[in-house]
Amino acid sequence: SRAKIFLEYYQNLSEYSGASMINIGVDYRIYIPIAKKIIWANRIAFNGSFGSAKINYLLGGVENWIGPSSTRGINSESNQPFVYQSLANNLRGFRKSARSGNKYALINSEIRIPIFSYLVNRPIRIDFFRNFTIAPFFDIGTAWINESPFSEQPYNTRVDVQPGGANTITITNINNPFLAGTGIGIRSRILGYFIRVDYSRGIEDGAFTDDPIIYFALGFDF
């Protein structure tokens, strides 16, 4: 197991600006051996940004995603004092910005099975097969503003302006703030680079989303 806990403070030293930012976070990972090189890997992560200048965390997708795409129309409130953006990953089954806010929490869990190393009882010389791993996984997380993810959020609020602008109707939905994703991935090393391919379905409000997403990314861990 391993963990990272951090606290950052930033102060704008400009003569005309007193903006400041405080960031706190934790990233805890534990790897549990199951049987003969099969590993159950788990990660819990939380980040929060506070102060008069904040980070807008964009939840969705994976780290080092090759050819990333974003969800349109999901933004945090315009009156939030965001000065930076940062990705909040991994949440497979969704594109970037599926949720956003100055705080996020994530849980990732996957079982890593090095299929050829598990089945073959002799050294494997070919790098691709020696590192080939299948990994069924499950992710769950959310990003939010205000005190709690269950408080009113931008993605739960829709403003309808009537023809002519005579009336404005604000509709607040009670959607589950948490998103989840499940699927299976493969890992291996090609030309010295660790490559990840994940096939995932998203889960929102207790139901699977319409379309699965395939991610191509670099790296081996979360």
Phi, psi and chi 1 to 4 in degrees:
 res  aa     phi    psi   chi1   chi2   chi3   chi4
   1 SER       -  156.2   60.1      -      -      -
   2 ARG  -155.5  154.4   56.6 -172.7  179.7 -175.1
   3 ALA  -147.0  150.9      -      -      -      -
   4 LYS  -130.5  126.1  175.6  176.1   69.9  174.9
   5 ILE  -123.7  132.2  -58.6  173.4      -      -
   6 PHE  -141.2  155.2   67.8   88.4      -      -
   7 LEU  -139.4  126.8  169.1   65.4      -      -
   8 GLU  -125.8  142.9  -57.6  173.2  -36.1      -
   9 TYR  -130.6  129.6  175.4   77.4      -      -
  10 TYR  -122.3  136.1  -64.6   87.2      -      -
  11 GLN  -129.5  125.3  177.2   64.9   51.0      -
  12 ASN   -74.8  122.1 -168.6  -33.3      -      -
  13 LEU   -94.3    8.3  -60.6  179.9      -      -
  14 SER   -62.3  147.4  169.8      -      -      -
  15 GLU   -63.3  -28.7  179.1 -178.6   -3.0      -
  16 TYR  -107.3    8.4  -57.7  103.2      -      -
  17 SER  -142.3  131.6  175.7      -      -      -
  18 GLY  -110.5   24.7      -      -      -      -
  19 ALA   -62.4  139.1      -      -      -      -
  20 SER  -138.5  159.5   62.6      -      -      -
  21 MET  -144.4  135.9  176.4  169.7   58.8      -
  22 ILE  -121.0  127.7  -61.6  174.0      -      -
  23 ASN  -119.6  132.9  -61.0  -37.9      -      -
  24 ILE  -127.8  152.3   61.2  173.5      -      -
  25 GLY  -169.1  162.0      -      -      -      -
  26 VAL  -144.5  141.9   59.9      -      -      -
  27 ASP  -137.3  108.2 -172.6  -45.6      -      -
  28 TYR  -116.5  130.1  174.6   70.8      -      -
  29 ARG  -130.5  138.8  -52.4 -178.5 -173.6 -158.1
  30 ILE  -136.0  136.0 -176.9  169.0      -      -
  31 TYR  -120.6  115.8  -54.4   86.0      -      -
  32 ILE  -110.3  116.7  -57.5  171.8      -      -
  33 PRO   -65.9  134.3  -17.2   30.4      -      -
  34 ILE  -106.3  -55.5  -63.5  178.6      -      -
  35 ALA  -166.1  127.0      -      -      -      -
  36 LYS    37.8   73.1 -169.4 -175.2  176.4 -177.5
  37 LYS    74.3   -0.1  -60.3 -177.4 -179.8 -178.6
  38 ILE   -84.0  126.6  -61.3  176.9      -      -
  39 ILE  -121.9  134.8  -58.2  -65.6      -      -
  40 TRP   -98.7  109.1 -178.8   24.4      -      -
  41 ALA  -103.9  134.2      -      -      -      -
  42 ASN  -135.7  147.7  -61.3  -85.0      -      -
  43 ARG  -142.7  135.9  170.3  179.5  177.3 -105.7
  44 ILE  -123.3  128.7  -60.2  174.1      -      -
  45 ALA  -137.5  143.3      -      -      -      -
  46 PHE  -143.7  135.9  165.6   81.0      -      -
  47 ASN  -133.9  143.6  -84.7   25.8      -      -
  48 GLY  -142.3  140.5      -      -      -      -
  49 SER  -123.4  130.0 -179.8      -      -      -
  50 PHE  -135.2  162.2  -53.2   90.6      -      -
  51 GLY   115.8 -169.7      -      -      -      -
  52 SER   -82.9   -5.4   56.4      -      -      -
  53 ALA  -136.6  123.4      -      -      -      -
  54 LYS  -124.7  165.4  -60.1  178.4 -177.2  178.9
  55 ILE   -98.2  133.9  -63.8  175.7      -      -
  56 ASN   -94.9  108.9 -173.6   21.5      -      -
  57 TYR   -85.6  127.6  -66.9  105.7      -      -
  58 LEU  -103.3  111.3  -52.8  179.1      -      -
  59 LEU   -90.5  136.1 -174.4   71.7      -      -
  60 GLY   130.7  147.0      -      -      -      -
  61 GLY    88.0 -162.6      -      -      -      -
  62 VAL  -133.0  163.8  -62.7      -      -      -
  63 GLU   -66.7  142.7  -66.8  -77.0   -9.8      -
  64 ASN    54.5   41.2  -57.1  -44.4      -      -
  65 TRP   -69.3  127.0 -173.1   -0.5      -      -
  66 ILE   -88.0  117.3  -60.0  172.6      -      -
  67 GLY    74.7   51.9      -      -      -      -
  68 PRO   -69.0  158.2   28.5  -35.5      -      -
  69 SER  -138.1  159.9   59.2      -      -      -
  70 SER  -120.7  156.3  -60.5      -      -      -
  71 THR   -86.2  126.7  -61.6      -      -      -
  72 ARG   -89.3  150.0  -62.4 -176.0 -179.7  -85.5
  73 GLY    86.4    1.4      -      -      -      -
  74 ILE  -111.0  106.1  -57.5  -64.3      -      -
  75 ASN  -136.3  153.1  -63.4  -62.5      -      -
  76 SER   -76.1  166.7  -70.8      -      -      -
  77 GLU   -56.5  139.3  -69.5  179.7  -21.4      -
  78 SER   -67.9  -21.7   58.1      -      -      -
  79 ASN   -85.1    2.2   61.3   -1.3      -      -
  80 GLN   -75.3  137.1  -69.2  -68.9  -49.4      -
  81 PRO   -81.7   64.4   31.0  -34.9      -      -
  82 PHE   -81.9  133.1  -67.2  127.5      -      -
  83 VAL  -120.4  -14.5  -66.1      -      -      -
  84 TYR  -137.5  163.8  -63.6  105.7      -      -
  85 GLN  -125.7  149.3  -73.8 -173.6  -14.6      -
  86 SER  -147.4  149.5 -179.8      -      -      -
  87 LEU   -82.5  143.2  -60.2  178.6      -      -
  88 ALA  -118.5   99.7      -      -      -      -
  89 ASN  -131.0  160.1  -63.6  -37.9      -      -
  90 ASN  -101.0  138.7  -63.3  -33.9      -      -
  91 LEU  -136.5   90.5 -176.7   64.0      -      -
  92 ARG   -78.8  148.3  -71.0  159.7  -74.7 -164.5
  93 GLY   105.2   -8.8      -      -      -      -
  94 PHE  -139.6  158.5  -64.8   89.3      -      -
  95 ARG   -89.2  172.8  -64.0  174.7  173.0   81.6
  96 LYS   -58.5  147.8  -68.0 -169.4  -55.9  179.8
  97 SER    72.2   18.9  -60.0      -      -      -
  98 ALA   -61.2  -32.7      -      -      -      -
  99 ARG  -139.2  153.3  -67.3  -76.1 -172.3  -92.8
 100 SER  -151.6  155.0   62.0      -      -      -
 101 GLY   167.2  179.6      -      -      -      -
 102 ASN   -86.5    1.3   63.6  -58.7      -      -
 103 LYS  -139.4  147.9  -63.4  178.9  -78.8  -71.6
 104 TYR  -149.4  155.5   78.7   87.3      -      -
 105 ALA  -137.4  141.5      -      -      -      -
 106 LEU  -142.5  145.2  -89.9  174.4      -      -
 107 ILE  -129.3  127.7  -63.0  176.3      -      -
 108 ASN  -120.7  138.0  -53.7  117.6      -      -
 109 SER  -144.7  132.1 -176.7      -      -      -
 110 GLU  -152.5  151.4   61.8 -175.0   33.8      -
 111 ILE  -105.8  119.4  -61.5  176.1      -      -
 112 ARG  -100.9  117.6  -61.7  170.8  179.7  171.0
 113 ILE  -118.7  104.2  -52.6  169.3      -      -
 114 PRO   -76.5   88.2   27.9  -31.8      -      -
 115 ILE   -59.1  -44.5 -172.4   70.3      -      -
 116 PHE   -73.5  -40.4  -67.4  104.7      -      -
 117 SER   -64.4  -30.1  -62.2      -      -      -
 118 TYR   -73.8  -37.9 -177.6   81.0      -      -
 119 LEU   -87.9  -28.3  -65.0  176.0      -      -
 120 VAL   -99.5  129.6  177.8      -      -      -
 121 ASN   -97.0   24.1  -69.3  -38.4      -      -
 122 ARG  -137.9  161.4   61.4  178.5 -176.5  -85.7
 123 PRO   -58.2  137.9  -23.9   34.2      -      -
 124 ILE  -103.6  120.3  -59.4  174.9      -      -
 125 ARG   -83.2  -32.7  -64.8 -176.1  178.1 -178.2
 126 ILE   -77.0  121.8  -59.5  176.0      -      -
 127 ASP   -58.3  -41.4 -165.6   36.3      -      -
 128 PHE   -60.1  -46.3  176.3   83.3      -      -
 129 PHE   -75.5  -32.6  -65.3  108.3      -      -
 130 ARG   -64.2  -34.0 -176.3  170.8   61.4 -110.4
 131 ASN  -100.4    0.4  -68.8  -76.7      -      -
 132 PHE   -66.5  124.3 -171.4   89.4      -      -
 133 THR  -136.7  137.3  -58.6      -      -      -
 134 ILE  -104.3  146.2   61.0  173.2      -      -
 135 ALA  -145.1   92.6      -      -      -      -
 136 PRO   -66.6  141.5   19.9  -28.4      -      -
 137 PHE  -142.8  166.1   59.4   81.6      -      -
 138 PHE  -147.3  128.9 -179.5   80.0      -      -
 139 ASP  -122.2  147.3  -58.0  -30.7      -      -
 140 ILE  -149.4  140.6 -175.1  170.7      -      -
 141 GLY  -177.6  176.2      -      -      -      -
 142 THR  -159.0  161.6 -171.0      -      -      -
 143 ALA  -129.2  147.5      -      -      -      -
 144 TRP  -155.8  165.0   70.2   95.2      -      -
 145 ILE  -114.3  179.2   59.1  173.1      -      -
 146 ASN    63.2 -161.4  -58.6  -37.2      -      -
 147 GLU   -78.0  -34.5  -65.6   76.6   14.6      -
 148 SER  -140.9  150.1  163.7      -      -      -
 149 PRO   -65.9  -15.1   20.0  -31.3      -      -
 150 PHE   -91.8   -2.6  -65.8   96.8      -      -
 151 SER   -79.2  174.9   59.3      -      -      -
 152 GLU   -61.7  128.4 -174.0  173.5  -45.9      -
 153 GLN  -123.4  155.2  -58.0  -64.7  -32.4      -
 154 PRO   -58.1  -35.9  -25.2   34.3      -      -
 155 TYR   -75.1   -8.8   48.4   79.6      -      -
 156 ASN  -100.7    2.8  -81.6  -20.5      -      -
 157 THR  -121.6  131.7  -57.0      -      -      -
 158 ARG  -129.9  132.1 -172.6  178.3   81.2 -110.4
 159 VAL  -107.4  121.3  177.6      -      -      -
 160 ASP  -109.2  124.0  -71.7  -19.4      -      -
 161 VAL  -100.5  124.2  179.0      -      -      -
 162 GLN   -72.3  155.9  -60.1  -59.1  -53.4      -
 163 PRO   -52.6  133.3  -25.9   34.1      -      -
 164 GLY    85.6   -7.4      -      -      -      -
 165 GLY    72.2   18.7      -      -      -      -
 166 ALA   -71.4  -37.1      -      -      -      -
 167 ASN  -133.9  148.6  -63.5  -63.3      -      -
 168 THR  -124.8  128.0  -60.6      -      -      -
 169 ILE  -115.5  126.5  -59.8  174.0      -      -
 170 THR  -104.9  121.8  -59.4      -      -      -
 171 ILE  -110.7  123.5  -59.5  172.7      -      -
 172 THR  -110.3  121.3  -59.0      -      -      -
 173 ASN   -95.7  157.2  -61.0  -49.9      -      -
 174 ILE  -108.5   71.5  -51.5  175.5      -      -
 175 ASN   -90.9  150.9  -63.9  -35.0      -      -
 176 ASN   -65.0  124.1 -169.7  -30.8      -      -
 177 PRO   -71.4  -17.8   26.9  -34.8      -      -
 178 PHE   -87.6  138.3  -76.0   88.3      -      -
 179 LEU  -113.2  149.2  -58.5  175.6      -      -
 180 ALA  -136.4  159.5      -      -      -      -
 181 GLY  -148.2  143.4      -      -      -      -
 182 THR  -140.8  154.4 -173.7      -      -      -
 183 GLY   169.8 -155.0      -      -      -      -
 184 ILE  -139.8  146.0 -169.3  167.0      -      -
 185 GLY  -130.6  163.1      -      -      -      -
 186 ILE  -125.0  147.5   59.0  174.1      -      -
 187 ARG  -132.8  143.7  -42.7  -82.8 -173.8  -95.8
 188 SER  -167.7  179.5 -166.7      -      -      -
 189 ARG  -118.1  127.1 -169.1  161.9   67.9  175.5
 190 ILE  -126.6  123.0  -58.9  175.1      -      -
 191 LEU    53.6   35.6  -59.6  175.8      -      -
 192 GLY    87.1   -3.8      -      -      -      -
 193 TYR  -107.9  134.9  -67.1   93.6      -      -
 194 PHE   -79.2  124.1  -78.8  105.1      -      -
 195 ILE  -113.0  135.7  -54.8  -63.7      -      -
 196 ARG  -118.4  136.6  -54.9 -163.9  -46.1  -97.5
 197 VAL  -128.8  121.5 -179.5      -      -      -
 198 ASP  -122.7  132.8  -68.3  -55.7      -      -
 199 TYR  -109.4  120.0  174.2   91.4      -      -
 200 SER  -138.9  148.4 -179.9      -      -      -
 201 ARG  -114.5  134.8  -68.6  -75.1  -55.5  -84.6
 202 GLY   -86.1  154.3      -      -      -      -
 203 ILE  -125.6  120.6  -57.1  172.5      -      -
 204 GLU  -135.3  130.0 -174.9  173.2   10.2      -
 205 ASP    54.3   38.1  -77.0  -30.9      -      -
 206 GLY    78.8    7.1      -      -      -      -
 207 ALA  -132.3  150.4      -      -      -      -
 208 PHE   -69.7  143.6  -78.1  104.3      -      -
 209 THR   -71.8  166.5   54.6      -      -      -
 210 ASP   -67.8  -46.0  -66.8  -25.9      -      -
 211 ASP  -116.2  133.1  -60.3  -41.0      -      -
 212 PRO   -72.0  160.4   26.9  -33.2      -      -
 213 ILE  -125.2  136.1  -59.6  177.6      -      -
 214 ILE  -107.6  125.5  -61.1  176.5      -      -
 215 TYR  -108.3  134.5  -56.6   91.6      -      -
 216 PHE  -113.3  125.4  -66.1   88.3      -      -
 217 ALA  -149.1  165.6      -      -      -      -
 218 LEU  -102.2  149.2  -60.7  175.2      -      -
 219 GLY   111.8  162.9      -      -      -      -
 220 PHE  -112.9  -38.5 -173.2   79.6      -      -
 221 ASP   -90.1 -170.3 -153.2   -5.0      -      -
 222 PHE   -61.4      -  -63.2  111.6      -      -
